[in-house]
Amino acid sequence: MSADFVVLGLGSNLDHPLKNLRQALAAIKKIKNIEVKNVSPIYESDAQVPGDAPIGWNKRFLNAAVLIAVPSKTNPYELLTQLKTIEKQMGRNAAEVWAPRLIDIDILYWHDITLAKDDLNLPHARVSERPFALLPLVDVFPNAAVDRPIWSYEWVQEKPFATKKSLTEFWPEFLGILNLTDDSFSDGGHFKNETNLIEQIHNLVESGATILDFGAESTRPGAQVVTADQEFESLKTALKIVQQLNLNKKIQISIDSYKPEVIEKCLTQFHIDFINDVTGLKNPHMISLVKESQKKAFVMHSLSVPAKRDEFISEQIKPTDFLKAWWSQKRQSLLQAGLSESQLIFDPGIGFGKTNEQNLFILNHLEDFGVDDAITDSILIGHSRKSYQTLFSSRPASERDLETALITQKLNLAFTQYLRVHDVKSQALALRTNI
C-alpha cells in the first residue's frame, strides 16, 4: 500500500504541557491506518500573543512535530477531523485565538499536497513565521518544501519567540534502576548499603528520574536463587527508606519482581505504582494482582528467567516481527483476563532470549513496532549497560553508561515512552545533546 508522509505539530502551555504532548502522541498512534514514524525533540518557546493580551496568557509553550504515514489518497479533512476529536477528548475547549491551550494538534505539512482554504492550508499558512512549528517540522522531514528564513538554520543562535530545543523536557519518562542484590551484572551489592542507596536515590531523582525501579533478585545468566522472603526483606528495607525520604508525592515506585507473593506483600504494605514482571505476566496469580490493584504493568518478553546465554528467538525471522506477533497474543490474553489497555506497557526484553545482534537490531528499528498498527501501547526500553554492547565495547558492564548513551541518542522516541537506565544523568545528557 502506498503512503503519504504528513507532519503534525503539537503544542501545549496549560496544566502539564509535557504530559499533554505525550497523551496526544499516544492518541495519534491509535488512529486506524496511521503509522507514526518519528517525533522531533521537544521545543520551548514564548507564547505568541497580541500586545494587549492578558498577562496570564504569556505562558511558555512546549512544541514538537510528529511524522506519520497515511494511506495515499487520504482526505486531509478526514485526518483533521480525527485530530480535532483528540483535542476535544483531551479536554480542549473553545478559546480565543491567542489564548493558552491544553493541546494544539495541527497539520503542518502534507508531502506533495498543497491546499489553500479558509479552514485548512497545506503547508500550514504561517509555518515559516513560527519557529516553534518550522524547526520541529524540519527535524522530522528535512526535505519539506517550505520557505526557510535565515533564523531557521542551525548556525543562527537567536530564534523568534526564544524558541529552542528543551534541555529539561524529553519524550520518555526515566526509570532509575536500583538493584538491591549481591550479584547484579553491573552494580551487585553496592546499593545494599543504606548510605549508597540514599545517595543514589537522590542522584536519580535530581537527574530527572520520575520512577524508581527497585529489584531484589538478579535475572542475569547464572544468577543466585533468592527466596520470596529474602527478596521482600530487601525491598521492604529500601521502600521504608523511600517513605522516610518523603519522595512519594513527586516520584513513582516500580517493583521489579516476577514472584506474585513478593508483589502482593509490597502492594499491601507500601504505595506502589508499577509492577515490572520480566516473565511477561505468565503467572495467573500475578495477573490477578495487576487486575485487582489496577496498577500499570511492564510486560516483558523473555524466553527464560534468569536469562540463558544459549537460548534465543529464531534468527529466521526479523526480531521486531517476532515481538509484534508475541505482543499481539500476549495483549489479547491479558485483556481477556480483565486487564485494561491503560495498564499494559510493552517491554521487548533487551538482553533476554535474543542474540547481541538481535538486541541491537531491535533498538535501531523501534519504528517497526508501528507498522500495520502492530503496537499502539506504551513501550519500555531497558537497554542500559547490557551485553549486546560487547559488539562495540570491551569495557565492563559497570562502565558502559557512555555506550548506553550512544544508543539512547539514536532511539526512536516515538516508541520509547519509558527509559529504564542505571544512570539517568548521562542518558538525559544524550537526549539533551541531540541538537
C-alpha positions in Angstrom: 0.0 0.0 0.0 1.4 3.4 -1.0 1.5 6.1 1.7 1.9 9.8 2.0 4.1 11.5 4.7 2.4 14.0 6.9 3.9 16.2 9.6 1.7 17.1 12.6 2.5 19.9 15.0 1.8 19.6 18.7 1.7 22.4 21.3 0.7 22.9 24.9 1.1 25.6 27.6 -1.6 24.7 30.1 -1.6 22.3 33.1 1.2 19.8 32.4 2.4 20.5 28.9 4.8 17.6 28.5 2.1 15.2 29.8 -0.3 16.7 27.3 2.2 16.1 24.4 2.7 12.6 25.5 -1.0 11.9 25.7 -1.6 13.4 22.2 1.1 11.2 20.7 -0.4 8.2 22.3 -3.8 9.0 20.9 -2.4 9.7 17.4 -0.7 6.2 17.4 -4.2 4.7 17.9 -5.8 6.3 14.8 -6.5 3.4 12.5 -4.3 3.1 9.4 -2.0 5.8 10.7 1.7 4.9 11.1 3.7 7.1 13.4 7.3 7.2 12.1 9.2 9.6 14.3 9.0 12.6 16.6 11.1 15.7 16.9 12.8 16.8 20.1 10.6 18.9 22.5 10.9 22.6 21.9 10.3 25.5 24.3 9.1 28.9 23.1 7.5 32.1 24.3 3.8 32.3 23.6 2.7 34.2 20.5 0.2 36.7 21.9 -1.1 40.2 20.8 0.3 43.2 22.6 -3.0 43.8 24.6 -3.3 40.1 25.8 -3.9 39.4 29.5 -0.7 38.8 31.5 -1.9 35.3 32.2 -1.7 34.4 28.5 2.1 34.7 28.4 2.9 31.1 29.3 5.9 29.2 27.8 4.9 26.6 25.2 6.2 23.1 24.6 6.0 22.1 21.0 7.0 19.1 18.9 6.3 17.5 15.5 5.2 14.0 14.6 5.9 12.4 11.3 3.2 10.0 10.2 2.4 7.9 7.2 -1.2 7.8 5.9 -2.7 5.8 3.0 -2.4 7.6 -0.3 -5.5 9.5 -1.3 -6.4 10.1 2.3 -8.7 13.1 2.6 -6.9 15.8 4.6 -10.2 16.8 6.1 -10.8 13.3 7.4 -7.5 13.4 9.3 -8.2 16.9 10.5 -11.5 15.8 12.0 -9.7 12.9 13.8 -7.1 15.3 15.2 -9.7 17.7 16.4 -11.6 14.8 18.1 -8.4 14.0 20.0 -8.2 17.6 21.1 -11.7 17.6 22.4 -11.3 14.2 24.1 -8.2 15.6 25.9 -10.3 18.5 27.3 -9.6 21.3 25.0 -12.4 23.9 25.0 -13.1 26.7 22.5 -10.8 29.6 23.4 -9.7 32.9 21.9 -7.2 32.6 19.1 -4.1 33.5 21.1 -5.3 32.2 24.5 -3.4 29.5 26.3 -4.4 26.0 25.3 -4.3 22.5 26.7 -3.3 21.0 23.4 -3.0 22.0 19.8 -2.7 19.4 17.0 -2.2 20.9 13.6 -1.4 19.5 10.2 1.8 21.4 9.3 2.8 19.7 6.1 1.5 17.0 3.6 4.1 15.8 1.2 3.1 16.6 -2.5 -0.2 18.2 -1.5 -0.9 22.0 -1.4 -4.1 23.4 -0.3 -5.4 26.9 0.4 -8.8 27.0 2.1 -10.2 29.1 4.9 -10.1 26.2 7.3 -7.0 24.3 6.1 -3.8 25.3 4.4 -1.1 22.9 3.3 1.6 23.7 4.1 0.3 25.5 7.2 -0.2 29.1 6.2 2.1 30.6 8.9 4.6 27.7 9.4 7.5 29.8 8.1 6.8 32.6 10.6 6.7 30.3 13.6 10.0 28.7 14.6 8.2 26.5 17.2 6.4 24.8 14.2 9.0 25.1 11.4 12.0 23.8 13.4 10.3 20.6 14.6 8.9 20.1 11.1 12.3 20.2 9.5 13.7 17.8 12.2 11.3 15.0 11.2 11.1 15.9 7.4 14.2 17.7 6.3 13.2 17.8 2.6 9.9 19.6 3.3 9.2 22.2 0.6 8.6 25.2 2.8 10.2 28.7 3.0 13.1 28.8 5.5 14.0 32.2 6.9 17.6 32.7 7.9 16.8 32.1 11.6 15.8 28.6 10.8 19.4 27.5 10.1 21.2 25.7 12.8 24.1 28.1 13.0 21.9 31.1 13.8 21.7 31.5 17.6 18.7 33.7 18.1 15.3 32.4 17.1 12.0 34.3 17.3 9.9 33.7 20.4 13.1 32.5 22.2 12.5 29.1 20.6 15.0 26.4 21.5 15.2 22.6 21.9 14.4 21.9 25.5 17.3 20.9 27.8 15.0 19.6 30.5 11.9 18.1 28.8 12.1 14.8 27.0 9.6 12.3 25.4 10.4 9.3 27.6 10.0 9.0 31.4 13.1 7.9 33.1 13.1 4.8 35.4 16.1 4.8 37.6 17.3 1.3 38.3 18.1 0.4 42.0 19.4 -3.2 42.3 19.3 -4.5 45.8 21.2 -7.7 45.1 24.7 -9.0 45.6 25.1 -10.3 42.1 23.6 -7.8 39.7 25.6 -7.7 36.5 26.8 -4.2 36.8 26.4 -2.9 40.4 25.9 -6.0 42.6 25.9 -5.3 46.3 26.6 -1.6 46.0 23.1 -0.4 46.9 22.6 -2.9 49.8 24.5 -0.3 51.7 22.0 2.2 53.1 24.2 5.3 52.6 24.9 4.3 49.0 21.2 3.6 48.4 20.1 7.0 49.7 22.8 8.8 47.7 21.8 7.0 44.5 18.1 7.7 45.1 18.8 11.4 45.3 21.1 11.3 42.3 18.4 9.6 40.2 15.7 12.0 41.2 17.8 15.1 40.8 18.9 13.9 37.4 15.3 13.6 36.1 14.0 10.1 37.1 10.3 10.2 37.7 10.1 6.5 38.6 12.4 4.4 40.8 12.5 0.7 39.8 13.5 -1.5 42.8 14.6 -5.1 42.2 16.0 -7.6 44.8 16.8 -10.6 42.6 19.2 -10.6 39.7 17.9 -12.1 36.4 21.2 -12.3 34.6 22.5 -15.6 33.4 23.7 -17.8 36.3 22.1 -15.5 38.9 21.8 -16.6 42.5 18.5 -18.1 43.6 16.7 -15.8 46.0 13.6 -16.9 48.0 10.5 -14.7 48.1 11.1 -13.9 51.8 14.7 -12.8 51.1 13.6 -10.7 48.1 10.8 -9.0 50.1 13.0 -8.2 53.1 15.5 -6.4 50.8 12.6 -4.5 49.1 11.0 -3.7 52.4 14.2 -2.1 53.8 14.5 0.1 50.6 10.9 1.1 50.5 10.9 2.2 54.1 13.8 4.5 53.2 11.8 5.9 50.4 9.0 6.6 52.8 11.4 8.3 55.2 12.7 10.5 52.4 9.1 11.6 51.7 9.5 11.1 48.0 6.2 9.5 47.3 4.5 12.8 46.2 7.0 13.5 43.5 8.3 10.1 42.5 6.6 6.9 41.4 7.7 3.4 42.5 8.1 0.3 40.4 8.8 -3.2 41.8 10.9 -5.4 39.6 9.8 -8.9 40.6 8.1 -11.9 38.9 7.0 -13.5 42.2 3.3 -12.8 43.0 3.9 -13.3 46.7 6.5 -10.6 46.7 4.3 -8.2 44.7 1.3 -8.9 47.0 3.3 -8.0 50.1 4.6 -4.8 48.5 1.1 -3.8 47.5 -0.2 -4.5 50.9 2.5 -2.6 52.9 3.6 0.2 50.5 2.4 2.6 47.9 3.4 1.0 44.5 2.7 2.5 41.1 4.1 -0.1 38.6 4.7 -3.8 38.5 7.7 -4.8 36.4 7.5 -8.5 35.5 10.3 -9.9 33.4 8.3 -13.1 32.7 5.6 -11.1 30.9 2.8 -11.9 33.4 2.9 -15.6 32.9 1.7 -16.4 36.4 -2.1 -16.3 36.8 -1.8 -15.0 40.3 0.3 -12.1 39.1 -2.3 -11.3 36.5 -4.9 -11.2 39.3 -2.8 -8.9 41.3 -2.4 -6.5 38.4 -6.2 -6.6 37.7 -7.2 -6.1 41.3 -4.7 -3.4 42.2 -5.3 -1.5 38.9 -1.5 -0.8 38.7 0.3 -0.4 35.5 2.5 -3.3 34.4 5.7 -3.5 32.4 5.1 -6.7 30.5 8.4 -8.0 29.2 9.2 -10.7 26.6 11.6 -13.3 27.7 12.3 -17.0 26.9 13.6 -17.8 30.4 14.3 -16.2 33.7 17.1 -16.0 34.6 18.2 -15.5 31.0 20.1 -18.4 29.4 23.2 -17.5 27.3 22.4 -20.1 24.6 18.6 -19.6 24.3 17.5 -17.2 21.5 14.5 -16.5 19.3 14.8 -17.8 15.8 17.2 -15.9 13.5 15.0 -16.9 10.6 12.5 -14.1 11.4 13.0 -10.4 11.8 13.1 -9.9 15.6 10.7 -7.0 15.6 8.2 -9.1 13.6 8.6 -11.9 16.2 7.9 -9.4 19.1 4.9 -7.9 17.3 3.3 -11.3 17.0 4.2 -12.2 20.6 2.7 -8.9 21.9 -0.5 -9.4 19.9 -1.2 -12.7 21.5 0.0 -11.6 25.0 -2.0 -8.4 24.9 -5.2 -10.2 23.8 -4.9 -12.8 26.6 -4.4 -10.1 29.2 -7.3 -8.1 28.1 -9.5 -11.3 28.1 -8.3 -11.8 31.7 -9.7 -8.5 32.6 -6.8 -6.1 32.5 -7.3 -2.7 30.8 -5.4 -1.3 27.9 -4.2 1.6 30.0 -2.4 -0.8 32.4 -0.3 -2.5 29.7 3.2 -1.4 28.8 5.2 -3.5 26.3 8.9 -4.3 27.0 10.7 -6.0 24.2 13.1 -7.6 26.7 16.5 -6.4 25.5 19.0 -9.0 26.7 16.5 -11.7 27.3 16.3 -14.5 24.7 17.9 -12.5 21.9 21.4 -12.5 20.4 23.5 -9.4 20.7 22.8 -8.7 17.0 19.1 -9.1 17.5 19.1 -6.8 20.5 20.9 -4.1 18.6 18.6 -4.5 15.6 15.5 -4.0 17.8 17.0 -0.8 19.3 17.8 0.5 15.9 14.4 -0.3 14.4 11.8 0.6 17.0 9.7 2.2 14.3 8.9 -1.3 13.1 6.6 -1.7 16.1 4.3 0.9 14.5 3.9 -0.8 11.1 0.3 -2.1 10.5 -0.9 -0.6 13.8 1.0 -3.5 15.5 1.9 -1.9 18.8 0.0 1.2 19.8 0.6 0.8 23.6 3.3 2.5 25.6 6.8 0.9 25.3 9.6 0.5 27.9 13.1 0.3 26.6 15.6 -1.3 29.1 18.9 -1.3 27.3 21.3 0.0 29.9 24.8 -1.5 30.2 23.7 -4.8 28.7 25.8 -7.4 27.0 24.8 -6.5 23.4 27.2 -3.6 23.9 30.1 -6.0 23.7 29.6 -5.9 20.0 31.4 -2.5 20.0 32.9 -2.2 23.5 35.2 -4.2 25.7 34.6 -2.3 28.9 32.9 -4.0 31.9 29.2 -3.5 32.4 29.6 -1.1 35.3 31.5 1.3 32.9 29.0 1.2 30.0 27.0 4.4 30.6 28.7 6.0 27.6 27.8 3.1 25.4 24.3 3.2 26.6 24.1 6.9 25.9 25.2 6.4 22.3 22.3 4.1 21.8 19.9 6.3 23.7 20.8 9.2 21.4 19.7 7.2 18.4 16.4 5.7 19.8 13.2 6.5 18.0 11.4 8.3 20.8 8.0 7.9 19.3 8.4 4.3 20.5 10.2 5.0 23.8 7.7 6.1 26.4 9.7 4.8 29.3 13.5 4.5 29.5 14.9 2.2 32.2 18.5 3.1 33.0 21.2 2.9 35.7 22.5 6.4 35.2 19.8 9.0 34.4 22.2 11.9 34.2 24.3 10.5 31.3 21.1 9.4 29.4 19.4 12.8 29.8 22.6 14.4 28.5 22.5 12.1 25.5 19.0 13.4 24.7 20.0 17.0 25.5 22.9 16.9 23.2 20.8 15.7 20.3 20.6 19.2 19.0 
